[in-house]
Amino acid sequence: MKDTAELKLIEQEDVQTDLRELFRGAVKMTLESVLEETVVELCGAERGARGLRKDVRNGSYLRGLLTSMGHLEVAVPRTRHSGSAADVLGRYKRRTEELDETITSAYVHGVSTRDISELTKSLMGEDVSKSTVSRVTKRLEENVEELRNRPITEPVPYLYLDATFLDARWARRVENVAALVAYGVRQSGGKRELLAITIGAQESEDSWAELLRQLTGRGLHGVELVIADDHKGLGAAVRSNLSEAELQRCTVHFMRNVLTKTPARVRGRVAKELSAIFKAETLKEAKLLKSEFDRRWAKQIPEAIECLRKGFPAATRYFAFPQLHHKRIRSTNSLERLHGEIKRRIRAVGAFPDRASALRLVTAVALHATAIWSDRRYLDMSLLKPKTEELQKAA
């Protein structure tokens, strides 16, 4: 019985090997057929044909190419005066586009450069060096520049701002730096759009002001509500650069702040009542629920009551906007999910060698995670009348 099982295993491995060789041969034959057609166009005639020619053949040379089927040696024909047919493969290119895309995708998803080399060897029979992986993933720099320079042509009524933190080497020391992320909801279409990512020394007024200056320089306009956590530097930067916009304090973070001043034994009940306040349909209803909350808990948790009192106005700006938007404009939860993706990826990296490499990877992860945004409407923006229209009616 054991011999039969081993025989079946050997037969299965042989079949897989034969299939790989068959597919590799088919890929090679197809490539060489395309190269042959190309050199015929360069010469203006088939091999051995007489008549008017633009050029003549000048032998061929072997070219190595790493594909999803493994390493191939392809015969590339050339001409005496017009060069070779190598443009079909890409000049100086040693890997196919799909392999480069696979390497980049694996890197973004958390596979280290060392593991990528082992991965390609297992799948394709050939490994790629760490330096090759690094060169391929430098394409991510193009993503950074494209995002940094993309014009913002439409109004962005809702702007979300938040930061996440990572370790990067700076001035020969590993420092904890801030990745500042901004995305908005466009007026037309109501779709979310990733707008900017920068790396700052810390989450400060200067770093947020720099990000907002970049955005306004690219055409950011029409911002009516900025949704963010309670941070003095961020608030000051918004007031300086987007003075006409309201600042909505994230209700999720705000409730957490209130609950930290609440004993564990009543935290569940308090959390439920707090949530009800911010799920109210109108500001009037929210104020009534808050008054009831104050009366019920004033003696037991006075510190939490005071925290709620101070932060309540900033956490209820969203009531001035369409009710159907409330759920999605009262917190930065969607950014928290994006930060989770970033954290998961950078955990495999540890400390970045510099801030530029951190920015490349964070941008790549964010672009990948937000790619589906262009396919989905986030909010019905027809419910929101731009402030310019309201001012014109008032006049």
C-alpha atoms as one frame of an Amber mdcrd trajectory, in Angstrom:
protein
   0.000   0.000   0.000   2.848   2.345   0.859   4.579   1.606  -2.455   1.368
   2.425  -4.341   1.012   5.785  -2.542   4.645   6.688  -3.291   4.186   5.656
  -6.931   1.090   7.908  -7.243   3.007  10.824  -5.682   5.889  10.348  -8.112
   3.507  10.140 -11.035   1.781  13.372  -9.923   5.109  15.207  -9.649   6.101
  13.929 -13.100   2.846  15.176 -14.597   3.321  18.632 -12.999   6.902  18.776
 -14.292   5.829  17.725 -17.794   3.045  20.325 -17.832   5.441  23.063 -16.729
   7.884  22.087 -19.478   5.042  21.969 -22.009   3.789  25.436 -21.052   7.324
  26.839 -20.968   7.908  25.493 -24.471   4.618  26.986 -25.682   5.504  30.414
 -24.208   8.962  30.281 -25.797   7.564  29.266 -29.197   4.971  32.047 -29.076
   7.569  34.677 -28.175   9.939  33.550 -30.897   7.073  33.577 -33.441   6.272
  37.185 -32.526   9.985  38.084 -32.743  10.151  36.462 -36.181   7.196  38.509
 -37.420   8.855  41.648 -36.087  12.131  41.010 -37.885  10.217  40.294 -41.105
   8.710  43.784 -40.816  12.180  45.256 -40.231  13.593  43.498 -43.306  10.531
  43.962 -45.488  10.606  40.313 -46.650  10.445  36.733 -45.434  13.608  34.722
 -44.798  15.226  33.833 -48.165  12.704  35.804 -50.208  13.985  37.929 -53.085
  12.882  41.343 -54.171  12.957  44.788 -52.622  14.230  44.682 -49.024  14.593
  47.348 -46.396  17.293  45.383 -44.556  18.896  41.943 -44.272  19.143  39.506
 -41.376  22.244  39.342 -39.250  21.815  36.164 -37.189  20.363  36.083 -33.668
  21.378  36.070 -30.022  20.021  34.431 -26.886  18.109  36.570 -24.442  17.171
  35.449 -20.917  13.686  36.300 -19.673  12.093  35.399 -16.335   8.366  34.642
 -16.749   5.620  33.084 -14.656   6.561  29.754 -16.286  10.194  30.076 -15.229
  13.374  31.210 -16.947  13.414  31.150 -20.759  16.264  31.474 -23.262  14.736
  33.131 -26.327  16.490  33.487 -29.701  16.184  37.144 -30.740  16.752  37.715
 -34.493  18.499  40.875 -35.590  19.153  42.817 -38.768  22.284  44.414 -40.160
  21.107  48.034 -40.023  17.771  48.228 -38.131  18.853  46.457 -34.959  16.995
  43.555 -33.378  13.417  42.644 -32.574  14.131  43.055 -28.841  11.582  45.875
 -28.460   8.925  43.165 -28.256  10.512  42.080 -24.967  11.517  45.533 -23.841
  15.037  46.869 -24.187  17.315  45.571 -21.413  14.287  43.968 -19.728  14.919
  40.648 -17.985  11.506  40.098 -16.390   7.941  40.240 -17.693   5.572  43.009
 -16.584   3.316  40.532 -14.776   6.250  39.324 -12.685   7.215  42.876 -11.716
   3.587  43.553 -10.771   3.514  40.364  -8.698   6.695  41.369  -6.865   5.319
  44.846  -6.144   1.946  43.468  -4.988   3.609  40.896  -2.712   5.798  43.616
  -1.201   2.794  45.858  -0.518   0.951  42.950   1.124   3.717  42.330   3.629
   6.165  39.901   2.000   9.775  40.871   2.781  12.410  41.189   0.047  14.086
  38.014   1.303  10.811  36.069   1.220   9.984  37.343  -2.280  13.188  35.769
  -3.586  12.175  32.421  -2.074   8.630  32.857  -3.404   9.711  33.378  -7.011
  12.072  30.426  -6.782   9.269  28.159  -5.535   6.758  29.314  -8.152   8.959
  29.834 -11.194  12.141  27.909 -10.536  14.230  31.091 -10.448  14.927  33.518
  -7.647  15.394  37.255  -7.844  17.924  39.114  -5.772  17.006  41.520  -2.989
  18.503  44.348  -5.047  16.212  43.414  -7.954  13.179  43.487  -5.661  14.282
  46.873  -4.355  14.618  48.237  -7.901  11.197  46.937  -8.881   9.506  48.348
  -5.788  11.045  51.772  -6.438   8.152  52.125  -8.835   6.251  53.033  -5.712
   8.044  56.391  -5.893   5.950  57.141  -8.976   2.806  56.555  -6.899   4.023
  59.062  -4.304   4.749  61.738  -6.903   1.483  61.153  -8.758  -0.536  61.540
  -5.550   1.496  64.578  -4.467   0.938  66.421  -7.765  -2.597  65.350  -8.729
  -4.760  68.470  -9.271  -7.950  68.781  -7.206 -10.496  70.220  -9.619 -13.812
  69.540  -7.849 -15.169  70.910  -4.553 -14.493  68.628  -1.559 -17.170  69.471
   1.051 -16.037  66.813   3.537 -12.359  66.477   4.414 -11.090  63.743   6.756
  -7.738  64.090   8.541  -5.956  61.628  10.818  -2.468  60.377  11.649  -0.837
  57.028  12.309   2.642  56.446  13.672   5.632  54.374  12.586   9.355  54.046
  13.207  11.867  55.429  10.716  15.563  56.266  10.823  16.189  59.984  10.950
  19.569  61.650  11.522  21.140  58.259  12.400  18.500  57.454  15.004  15.219
  55.573  14.853  12.395  58.003  15.618   8.652  57.563  15.920   7.251  59.718
  13.099   3.713  60.564  11.995   2.097  59.528   8.709  -0.552  62.197   8.065
  -3.431  61.069   5.855  -6.134  63.146   4.161  -9.067  62.041   2.069 -12.254
  63.770   0.997 -15.699  63.244  -0.462 -16.173  64.935  -3.831 -19.196  67.107
  -4.477 -19.950  65.407  -7.803 -20.577  61.705  -7.468 -20.182  61.583  -3.686
 -17.162  59.268  -3.919 -14.249  59.200  -1.521 -10.787  60.083  -2.781  -7.377
  59.736  -1.165  -5.910  63.245  -1.346  -2.545  63.288   0.382  -0.096  61.461
   2.620   2.942  63.065   4.221   5.493  62.023   6.832   6.037  64.529   9.627
   8.441  64.586  12.532   5.385  64.545  14.754   1.682  65.316  14.664   2.010
  69.062  15.120   0.520  72.295  13.831   3.472  72.735  11.443   3.159  69.251
   9.931  -0.620  69.553   9.447  -0.258  73.081   8.071   2.272  71.819   5.524
  -0.140  69.095   4.369  -3.037  71.564   4.082  -0.857  74.017   2.139  -0.033
  71.236  -0.311  -3.735  70.501  -0.738  -4.797  74.117  -1.237  -1.883  74.583
  -3.626  -3.254  71.720  -5.721  -6.688  73.323  -5.830  -8.522  72.094  -2.728
 -11.671  74.198  -2.297 -15.271  74.031  -1.144 -14.450  72.384   2.199 -17.399
  72.783   4.579 -16.584  70.241   7.285 -13.252  68.827   8.469 -13.606  65.553
  10.390 -10.686  64.831  12.707  -9.658  63.898  16.230  -9.230  66.532  18.929
  -5.680  67.785  18.423  -4.697  71.389  19.145  -2.100  71.540  16.379  -4.499
  70.124  13.803  -7.250  72.516  14.865  -4.922  75.505  14.596  -3.746  74.402
  11.140  -7.347  74.035   9.930  -8.306  77.468  11.248  -5.304  79.028   9.478
  -5.684  77.281   6.122  -9.399  76.452   5.893 -10.927  79.251   7.938 -14.439
  78.871   6.474 -14.732  75.156   7.325 -16.331  73.754  10.487 -14.236  71.302
  12.524 -16.041  68.116  13.578 -14.459  66.241  16.470 -14.534  62.461  15.905
 -17.345  61.146  18.128 -15.735  57.701  18.488 -12.536  59.148  19.937 -14.537
  61.594  22.025 -16.642  58.835  23.617 -13.468  56.898  24.393 -12.120  59.966
  26.184 -15.298  60.203  28.275 -15.229  56.475  29.069 -11.642  56.651  30.340
 -13.052  58.770  33.185 -15.701  56.138  33.951 -15.345  53.139  36.342 -15.224
  49.757  34.596 -18.302  48.464  36.428 -20.636  51.045  34.798 -18.712  51.619
  31.573 -21.005  49.420  29.484 -24.171  51.293  30.487 -22.503  54.676  30.077
 -21.203  53.745  26.621 -24.683  52.715  25.478 -26.230  55.996  26.632 -23.421
  58.055  25.118 -23.893  56.285  21.793 -27.615  57.107  21.872 -26.810  60.816
  22.237 -24.758  60.885  19.046 -27.227  58.727  17.138 -30.011  61.234  17.713
 -31.712  62.572  14.594 -31.492  66.256  15.578 -29.317  68.449  17.741 -32.340
  69.267  19.920 -32.910  65.579  20.622 -29.206  65.068  21.338 -29.240  67.918
  23.871 -32.272  66.415  25.642 -30.556  63.021  25.858 -27.409  64.725  27.165
 -29.422  66.522  29.879 -30.927  63.208  30.992 -27.458  61.648  30.965 -26.104
  64.495  33.106 -28.875  64.137  35.710 -28.471  60.368  35.901 -24.695  60.254
  36.243 -23.670  63.645  37.700 -22.931  62.352  41.193 -21.280  59.065  40.153
 -18.961  60.213  37.353 -18.510  64.017  37.589 -15.201  63.933  35.671 -16.839
  62.186  32.713 -19.749  64.652  32.816 -17.304  67.577  32.681 -15.413  65.999
  29.771 -18.705  65.543  27.885 -19.750  69.133  28.596 -16.506  70.613  27.246
 -16.364  68.521  24.099 -20.052  68.355  23.212 -20.208  71.437  20.908 -17.210
  70.324  18.819 -18.545  66.756  18.596 -21.990  67.799  17.302 -21.121  70.011
  14.312 -22.438  67.295  11.990 -26.042  68.079  12.980 -25.869  71.140  10.690
 -25.527  68.815   7.699 -27.987  66.383   6.032 -29.257  63.700   8.397 -28.451
  60.884   5.963 -24.807  61.982   6.117 -24.534  61.959   9.930 -23.359  58.389
  10.367 -20.387  58.906   8.049 -19.339  62.458   8.894 -19.331  62.272  12.684
 -16.216  60.093  12.980 -12.979  59.109  11.259 -13.790  55.380  11.432 -13.068
  54.834   7.742  -9.585  56.278   8.253  -9.096  53.999  11.242  -9.689  50.991
   8.965  -7.132  52.376   6.520  -4.657  52.855   9.356  -5.228  49.226  10.328
  -4.111  48.126   6.860  -1.032  50.341   7.100  -0.161  49.034  10.586  -0.516
  45.438   9.430   1.912  46.031   6.573   4.557  48.036   8.411   4.657  45.476
  11.212   6.661  43.240   8.857   9.136  46.053   8.176   9.964  47.201  11.689
  11.935  50.445  11.422  12.219  52.037   7.982  15.709  53.005   6.795  14.498
  56.556   6.090  11.335  58.654   5.798  11.265  58.416   1.998  10.963  54.612
   2.078   8.248  54.897   4.745   6.298  57.328   2.571   6.619  55.040  -0.476
   5.239  52.005   1.310   2.489  53.804   3.245   1.321  55.478   0.019   1.323
  52.149  -1.858  -0.679  50.424   0.879  -3.154  53.319   1.075  -3.643  53.425
  -2.713  -4.222  49.671  -2.793  -6.681  49.784   0.117  -8.626  52.715  -1.362
  -8.702  51.468  -4.975 -12.339  50.337  -4.585 -13.465  53.834  -3.578 -13.780
  54.937  -7.201 -16.427  52.240  -7.776 -18.738  53.163  -4.909 -20.736  56.223
  -3.979 -20.096  57.056  -0.352 -22.684  59.791   0.157 -25.557  61.304  -1.791
 -24.112  64.783  -2.182 -27.252  66.123  -3.861 -28.603  66.458  -0.300 -25.897
  68.996   0.513 -26.386  72.486  -0.842 -23.077  74.341  -1.278 -22.650  77.369
   0.968 -22.359  79.651  -2.056 -25.952  78.815  -3.034 -27.206  79.488   0.498
 -25.414  82.852   0.590 -26.900  83.839  -2.774 -30.433  82.967  -1.557 -29.909
  84.904   1.670 -28.803  87.965  -0.322
